Amino acid sequence: MQTVLVVGGGASGMMAAITAAEDGENRVILIERQARVGRKLLATGNGCCNLTNIDLDPSHYFGEDRLFVKPALDYFGLEATLDFFRSLGLIARTEESGRVYPYSMQANSVLDILRFALARPNIELRCETEALSIKKEGAVFVTETSGGKIKSDKLIVAAGGAASPKLGGTMSGYRLLEALGHSRTALFPSLVQVKTDNRFTKALKGIKTDAKVTVLRGGKALCTSSGEVLFTEYGLSGPAVFEVSRYASTGKDLEISLDLMPEYGEEEVAAILFELRISGAGRSCEDFLTGILNKRLGQTVLKYAEVALSLPVSALKDGQLYKIARAVKNFSFAVTGTTGFENAQVTAGGIRTSEFDSRTLESRICPGLFAAGEVLDVDGRCGGYNLQWAWSSGRLAGRLGNV
């Protein structure tokens, strides 16, 4: 019988431990530095736990090698994941968007099912136990923990990333792997709120709208997303902003642009405004865009276009109407940063995937060492992609090369 140590009791760590324990010849020890496993899992999908997505194309993932995820997703993809959870008693439901949730729409259901699965005779769970250092002595890994030394034949590091430290985010996984000869990329917060020049967003605090969101540098689009945007005191939030936040985290001289009427071209918007100038005669510009946008948003767009709200609608000049149309299609702000790892759902960057075999997730530098989850340089879009990577990579690493 060999001893397998899994460092980290998050989604990927639990999956790796359960998988490794399916081989009765393995004695599995799972250590978690917090009082309970899976704390971060409870916060995913706004507490509903977005398990996965029906579209698992590797293009939805990021990192130095975006195709690194493919073997894991091929090995343990959508159907295998749903079958696995169903075998544990968890039923899932799929939304029109393609996002998959537990039928209960409760993250607690997912965590409880995984905790039940961990209750096997050959799994030992040690919470409030932190890995402090790891050395390899011959073929054996010696892990110094806050609860003493643990010797193991195989080691799986699934300690997560730096995002959401209040929910367990930590730098420890990077440090442990770096000490064993690995290197990492720069780290950035992802799926996070974006800070902007707030001259206009501050007045819109709390307002939500659907928009096409684009991050640009020097006028060149870096990425786009569409969906709900939430205006905040410091800038922008909401699902569509989370989608592009990875790019807003990784550079300077950026701006973020909102297209508030993405279904219409700028000329079409202008034509609508020309009609509104006629139908709205007798009113002031304060109500000019009320039939198109949220009233307060419409008023702010007019201010952005340098049109006085007190101006009679009938007094609007053609040039002002075109300027308003441009503002509707390109309501843009300078990016000043993000709200940081403290508020991020995911870490962009991590341990370099080139140092691991994508077919097994075993280290190319240190045989017998495997890694899974967010600690690696893999992050996905919003929509269940990061949890699917946790399930797939945890499952693959838990096979310990026996794929």
Secondary structure, 3 states (H helix, E strand, C coil): CEEEEEECCCHHHHHHHHHHHCCCCEEEEEEECCCCCCCHHHHHHHHCCCCEECCCCHHHEECCCHHHHHHHHHHCCHHHHHHHHHHCCCCEEECCCCEEEECCCCHHHHHHHHHHHHCCCCEEEEECCCEEEEEEECCEEEEEECCEEEEECEEEECCCCCCCHHHCCCCHHHHHHHHCCCCECCCEEECCCEEECCCCCHHHCCCEEEEEEEEEECCEEEEEEEEEEEECCCEEECHHHHHHHHHHCCCCCEEEEEECCCCCCHHHHHHHHHHHHHHCCCCEHHHCCCCCCCHHHHHHHHHHCCCCCCCEHHHCCHHHHHHHHHHHHCEEEEEEEECCCCCCCEEECCECHHHECCCCCEECCCCCEEECHHHECCEECCCCHHHHHHHHHHHHHHCCCCC
